[in-house]
């Protein structure tokens, strides 16, 4: 086993803190903002918010872990549903390239399925039953001018609103919301 240098240990510790903040505070707060702004549309789409989560994540990661070059990616995936038919869905995630290993960050799922892992390549780390159809990087300049689907806000305004929500919502409230979100997502899946 290779020993970590002091700098490697500091980076790993910082990364763990950032990961926990995004997973346990920022993403649940963002989802809560989305559902509060447009509950009927959010329910209609079964809480689907991978693009919003990826936009939030890349904005935060660029500030918190600048030693990586972070990019948002979108792709199309397919899998065989429980009814035997092929299902196709769009998905978004974040890829960060640093010295050595890259980071694959996909926090748009329910808490038990969120992914943050080392990866030599930018690839979708889904179960083997998911087939990757295509993918493309999303340019920050293009996304900056696009209004978000549920709120109608521009990304920077939604980011600021989410950070305010993180500061004002307690941990127990976010945990309760996360439980409700898991139920909503389960209703929209096979």
C-alpha positions, -999 to +999 in steps of 0.1 A: +000+000+000+013+034-010+016+061+017-001+094+010+020+125+011+008+154+033-006+172+002-024+141-011-039+136+023-051+172+025-066+170-009-084+137-001-097+151+031-109+183+014-126+162-013-144+141+013-158+173+030-169+186-004-185+153-013-204+151+019-216+187+017-229+182-019-245+148-011-260+156+023-268+193+021-266+210-013-284+183-035-313+178-010-316+216-007-317+220-045-344+193-048-364+210-021-362+243-039-373+227-072-403+210-056-413+241-037-411+263-068-433+240-090-447+210-071-470+198-098-444+198-126-418+182-102-443+154-094-453+150-131-416+144-139-412+121-109-385+144-094-362+140-124-335+166-118-302+152-131-294+182-152-301+206-124-280+186-100-251+184-125-252+222-130-252+228-092-224+203-087-201+217-114-206+253-102-198+243-066-169+219-076-152+246-097-150+268-066-144+241-039-119+218-058-102+240-084-073+214-086-097+195-109-111+206-143-148+200-139-172+195-168-209+187-171-218+159-194-251+147-208-259+114-225-286+090-236-288+056-219-310+025-223-319-005-202-344-033-203-373-025-180-391-050-158-418-053-186-391-066-210-391-035-232-361-012-238-363+021-220-343+051-231-335+081-209-314+112-208-289+117-180-264+143-168-233+139-146-200+157-138-165+146-147-134+161-131-099+156-144-070+161-119-035+149-116-036+112-120-071+098-116-103+116-127-135+119-107-169+107-119-197+125-099-233+115-103-254+129-075-288+130-092-301+097-079-317+089-046-291+090-018-284+053-018-274+054-055-253+085-057-219+080-071-186+098-065-156+077-075-122+077-091-121+068-127-094+067-153-120+076-180-151+096-182-176+068-182-211+062-168-207+041-137-241+026-138-250-010-133-240-033-162-276-034-174-274+002-185-262+007-221-245+040-229-259+053-263-241+087-267-226+115-246-214+150-250-199+177-229-221+207-220-204+241-223-209+264-193-215+294-216-244+277-232-260+266-199-256+300-183-283+315-205-308+287-202-337+289-179-342+260-155-372+237-163-390+238-129-383+273-116-376+293-148-345+307-131-311+311-147-285+287-133-266+314-112-299+325-096-309+289-088-274+283-074-276+313-051-312+303-040-299+268-032-270+280-011-295+302+009-317+271+013-287+251+026-281+277+052-317+280+063-329+244+063-320+221+092-304+187+088-335+169+100-357+187+075-334+178+047-334+141+058-372+141+059-373+157+024-348+131+011-371+103+023-401+119+005-379+123-026-369+086-026-406+077-026-414+101-055-384+087-076-395+051-069-430+059-082-415+070-116-393+040-121-399+004-131 
